[in-house]
Amino acid sequence: MSSSIQLVVIGAGPGGYAAAFLAADLGMEVAIVEKEINPGGVCLYRGCIPSKALLHTAKIISEAKHAKAFGIEYNDPKIDINKLRDWKKSVVSKLTGGLGQLARARKIKYFQGEAAFVNSNTLKIKKTDGSTEELSFQKAILATGSRPSVIPNLPKSPDIWDSTGALELENIPGNLLVVGGGYIGMELGTVYHELGSKVSVVEMTPGLLPGADRDLADILYKRVKGLFAKIMLETKVVKMEASAKGGITVTFADKEGKEFKEDYNKVLVSIGRRPNSENLGLENTKVKVTPRGFVEVNDQRQTADPSIYAIGDIAGDPMLAHKASHEGRVAVETIAGHKVAWEPQAIPAVVFTDPEIAWCGMTEIDAAKAGREVTVVKFPWAASGRALTLDRTDGLTKLLIDPKTERVLGVGIVGVGAGEMIAEGVVAIEMGAVAKDLALSIHPHPTLSETIMEAAESFFGQSTHIYKPKK
């Protein structure tokens, strides 16, 4: 069989389905090729959404324990892992099922299967029912996402998980090693700690969350150091072996090269992700791929092949769902003939640990690399009335401000609900706001969002709840 279409989107994660839906709304004839029965991609099926469902569970358990500090005490929770797993699955099912309905309502042609390019305007689709079909297209958008990176030469063992395996919630191990102190490892480590596992973390670099500014990451480190069994920084995994008594024996090497061994029931390997750019037939097109596997694109997300665009994880860092969605809009609007470009000033990043960490725009790490002069102003949550009422003063809000223009260049927040607060920083940076704009915008009291206003006020040496005169 063969057919033709105006636009085909390969992959239906947050980038792919957002692009396909917008294209249909703009009147295009659209097709999606996706392995799953409904849109959603890794984010909805095996990533963002199931992990946040479990993190919410962990938060409830943590808050119940914490309530003892102000006079409310609960018995230890009884965890029905089967019911918890079913609840997580129901969340995923509702969201992906809803997206399927939206695709049908938009009359999008949906191929469940895998696609490979025959040439720059033809796809061969291998459907899940075993049949094949050729699809001719005018334009294509690659949105094939990414997969977990793996450590080479690992033993094949059901006791070694990647993030997908950890989210299956097969069981609650007695002790769990998390390899990698990035956001995936820290989020899933938080979940399993609250569910009852004894969690250890090993990280090659000197600190957790290597991409985050140290003053933000250090607040999380201080908290998890008291919760996790062990945090091994500047330490490498030399070898993993299946233990004769069950579980995994791990050999480590510290920064001096001294080796030691530990036994674990399960090991979660979370050392990053790699783009899905193989087995797509890209060699049959003009698309160029970097040594790291990313597809090269321009500011309109167009590849070296005029007929093919690429968005999301396959198009480069940062590998974030919301980045993919907005790239999808740029690609589709370009195809529709609009004059658009991918030029965000601030892409927010959120780590859903406890406390949460969020940032957008320029970080202190970025400023140091660029040799950019910035003024950093901070508001500690110990001075926040709302943080005190929550008994969670382990937080900080900071702004990076250009000392000459007073323009807001970056925002960083660590604390309860930081992910819900960071959007104000995104809007401020995208709108070209100056410190006075944030300081003069009336924020409701008592809230955690006030800390953004007071951080801006402190730039002028006038923050009400901290005394730090401007020099």
N, C-alpha and C positions, 0 to 999 in steps of 0.2 A: 504494500500500500504506500501511497505517497500523497502529500497534501502541501499546502502553502499557507503562510501566515505573515502578517505585517511585522509583528514583534514576538520573539520567543525569549522567555526568561528561563535560564537553566539554574535550578536551585530555588527553593521557596522558603528560605529563612526570612528574618526581618528585613533584609535588603531586597531579596527577590520578590517576596509577596507585596511589599510596599511599592516596588517599581511596577509590578504587573497591575496592581489595583489602580495606581495613578494613571498608567497608560490606558487602561480600559475607561477610566473616568474622562480621559481626554478624547475618547472616541476611537482609539486604535483597536484593531483586531489582534487579540493577545493569546498566546499559549504559554503554559508553564510545563516544564519537565522536572519532576521531583520524585525521589524514591519512595517517600512516605505517601500514605493514602490521602493526607490533607496537608496544606501548607503549615509552616511552623519552623522547620529546620532544626538544627542542633539547639538553638536557643530555647525553643518551646519544648522540644521532645527530651533533650538530654543535657540541658545547660542552664541558662538564666532562670527559667521559670521553675523547674523542679528544685533547683538549689535554693531559690528564695522561699519556696514552700517549706523546705526543711529548715532553713535558717529562721523562719518565723516560729517554728516549733521550738528550736533551740532558744530563741529569745524568751518565749513564755516560760520555759524551764528555768532559765537564768534569772528572770525577774521574780519568779516564785521563791527562788533561793535568796535573792537579794532583799526581799521584803522583810526578812528576819531582822535586818538592820534597823527598821523603824517599827518593830513590834508586831508584825504579822508573820506567823509561822505556819507552814504547810508540811504535810507528810511528804516523804520522798515520792516522786511520780511513778506510776505504774505505766509502762510503755507497751502498748500493743503494737508491735512492729508491723504486723500484717495490716492492721487498720490504718496505721500511719502511711504505709506504702500505697494502700488503696486510695487514701485521700490525696496523696501527691499525684497519683495517676489520674484521679478525677479532675484535678485542676488542669493537667495537661490535655485531657480529653475534651474538656469544655472549650478551652481556648483554640485548640487545633480544629475541633469540629465547627466552631464558629467561623474560623477562617475559611473552611471548606464551603460553608454556606455563602459567605461573602464572595468567594471566587465564582460560585455558580450564579449568584445574583447578578454578577457583572458579565456573565456569559463568556468567561475565560475558558479556553479549551485546555483541559488538564490531562497530561500524559503521566501516568505513574510508571516510572522507569528511569533509565540512565541514558544520557545523550553523549554522542561524540561527533565532532565535525568531520564531514566528508570533504567539504571545501568551505570557502568563506560565506556561502549562502545556503548550505545544506547540512542538515543534521541526520544522523542515523540514530533512532531511538529504540533501545532494547527494553521492551515493556516487562513488567513483573509477571505478566501472564505467559511469557515466553515468546510472544510474537515480536516482530520488528516493523518499524515504519520509517520512511524517509519524510522529512519535513523541510520544505524550502522556506526561506525567510528573507525579509528585507534587512532587518536588524536583529541582533541578538545581544542579550545582557548575561554575562557570566556572573553568577552569584552562588558559587559552589562551596563557599565557606572554608572551614579548616577542621583539623582533627588533632587530638592530643599528640604531642611529641613523645617519643619513646627513648629509653636508654638502650643502647645496643647491647646485645649478648645477655639479655635478661633470661632467666629460666622460664619456661612456660609453666605457669602455676596459677590456679584460681585464687591464690592468696595474694597475688600482685594485681592491684587495680589501677586503672586510669580513672579520670573524672567520671566517665560514663559508668564504669563498674561501681564506683562509690555511690553514685546516685541511685543505683538499683536497690539499695538498702537491703541487701541479701541477709545481713545479720549485723549485730553490734559486737565488733571484736573486743576482746579483753584489753589488748594493747595494739595500737595502730601507729605506724611510722608514716609521716607525710614527707615525701622527698620533694623539696622545693618550697620556699617561703614566700611565693608570690600570692596573688589574690585568690586563685583557685584553691591552692593548698590551705591557705589560712581560713577561707570560708568553710571548706569541707572539714577541716580540722576542728573548727568551732562547733559544727553540727555534731560530729561524733563525740567530742568531749562532753557536750551537754546530754547526749543520749547515754553516756556512761562509759565510753572508752577511755583508756589511759593513752593520751596522745603525745607523741614526740615529733619534733620537726627538725629536719636537717636542711641547711641552706649553705651554698658555696660562698656567698658574699658575706661581708661583715654585718649585714642587717637584714631584717625582714622587709618585704615589699621594696625591692631594690629601686623601682621606678619612682617611688614617693619621696618627698622631702623628709629628711631625718626627724625634724621636730614633730611631724605628724605621725610617722611610723613608730617613733620611740614611745609615744603614749600608748599605742596598741601593744607594743612589746612589753611594757611594764605590766599591763593587765594580763596578757596571756602567759607571761613568765610565771605568774602565780597560779595559773589554771592548768597549763600543760605540764606533763611529766618532765619533759626535757626539751630545750631548744638548743640545737648544736649549730652555731654559726661558724663560718669559715671552715667548713667540714665537707669532705667529699665522700660519696658512696663509691667504694672500690669494687665491691662484688656483692651479689645476692645469690643465695643458695636455698633451695627447698630443704627444710629441716626434716630429718627422719621422724621426729616426733610431731610433725605438723607445723605449719607456719613457715616463716622465712628467717634465715640467719643472714644478717647484713654486716658486712665489713666496712668500716669507716676509716678515713685518714684525716687527722686534724691538721691545722695549718703548719705544724712542724713536721708533718708527714708520719706521725706516730699512728699506727693502726690499732683498732679495737673492734670487738664484735658485740652485737646485741641480737636477741631473738624477738620476733614480733609475730602476732597472729595474722596481721594483714599489713601490706605496704601499699600506700597510695602514691603513685608517681605522677607528679603535677609540675612538669618542668617547662611548660609552655605549649604552644600549638603551632602547627605548620599548615600552610595553605593547600587546598585540594586542587592542584593544577595538573595532576597526572591523569593519563587515560582519557583525556577529553578530545584527542585528535587535534590539538593545537598546532602540531607540526604540519597539518594540512591547510593552515591559514597563515596570515602574516603576523599573528600575535607574537609578541616577544615576552619571554619569561626570564626573570632574574635568577642568579645562582641560588637564591633562597627560596625560589618557587613562586614568587609573586609575579603577577601579570603587570607589565608596564602600562600605565594609563596617563592621559593628559588631564588638564583641569576640567574637562567635560566628561571624564571617566571613559574616554574613547581609547581603545588600544591602537597598536600600529596597523591593525586591520580596520579600515573605515566602517565595516559592517558590524563590528563587534565591540561591545563595551564591557567593562568589568567593575564590580562594586563589592564592598564588604571585605572580609578577611583575605580573599584572593588578591585584592588590589592594594594590599599593604597595611602597615600599622597605622593607628592602633586597631586591634581586633576587637571592636565593640559593636554591639547590635545597633545602637542608635546612630553610630557613624555610618553603618551599612545602609540604614533606612534613608538617611539624608543623601548619601551618594546615589541611591536609586532614583531619588527625585531629580537630581541634577542630570543623570543619564537620560531619563525619560523626557524631561523638558528640552534637553538638547535635541533628542530625536524628533520631538514635536516642532522644532524650529525656533525655540525660544533662545534668547541670549543669556546663558547662565554659566556659572563656573563654580567649581568646588574650592572655596577659599574661606573656611571657617576660622574665626579668631580664637574660638574656645570650644574644644570638645571635652565635655565632662567625663571624668573617670570616677567610679565609685567602687569601693571595696566594702562588701556587706558583712564585715566582721562585727565584733562588739568590743569597743566602739567602732562605728563606721568611719571610713576615711574617704574624703572626696576632694577633688581639685579640678580646676579648669584654667585655661590660659597658660601663662608663663609660670613655671615653678622656679624655685631658687636654684635647682640643678640646671635648668635651661638657661637661666640668667648667667650663671657662672661659666657655662660652656660658651655662651655668646659674648662674654665680656661686657654684659649689659649692666649699667648702673641702675639699681632699684632701691627703693626704700621699703623695708618690710615692717609692717605694723601688726601687732598681735593683741587679741583680747582673750585672756584666759577664762575658761568657764567657771573657775572658782569664784569669779566676781559676778556670775550670772545668777540672778534670783531664781529663774526657771530651772537651771541646772541643779541648784541646791534643793529645790522642791522634789526633784527626781532622784536626789542623792546620787547624781552622776556628774560630778564636777571634773571628771577625767576627759576634758575637752579643750579645744583651742580653735579660734578662728583667726585667720591671718589674711592680709591683703598685700600684694606686691604692687607698688605704685611708682610711676615714673616721677622722680623728684623734680624734674623741670616742668613738665606739663600737668602733673598731678593726675594723669590718666591711670585708671585701674588696669593693670596688666595681667594679674593673676589672682586667684582666690583659692585658699586651702582651708579645709575644715576637718577636724577629727572630733568625734563625739556622737552621742545618741542622735540618730536621725540626720546625720550629715548629708546623706544621699538625697534627702528631700529638700535640703536647704541650698544645694549647690547651684540649682537652676537660676537663682537670683544673680549669682556671680556670672553665669553664662550670659544672661541678658545684659548685665552691666558692661561686660567686656565687648560684646557684639555691638552695643549701642554707643561705644566710645565714652562711657561715663567717666567722670572724674571723681576724686575722693569726696568732694563736697556734695555731689549728687547723692551718694549713699548716705552721707552724714545728715543731709537735710530731708531725706525720705523718711517719713514718720513710720516706725515699726511698732507693731502692737506689743503691749507689756502685760504680763510677763511672758516672753517667748524666747526660744533659743535663737530665732532670727534676729533679735535685737543685737546679738553679738557682732553681726556684720556692720550694723550702723555704728556701734561703739568702736569697732576696729577702725572704721573710717574717721570717726571723731578723734581717735588717738593720733592720727596722722598730724592733726593740728594741735595736739597736746590738750584736748578738751573733752576727753571721755569722762562721763559722769562717774562711772563705777570703778575706774582705776585712776591712780594719780601718776601721770608720767608727762611732765611738762615738756613742750617742744624746745629743743636746745637751739 
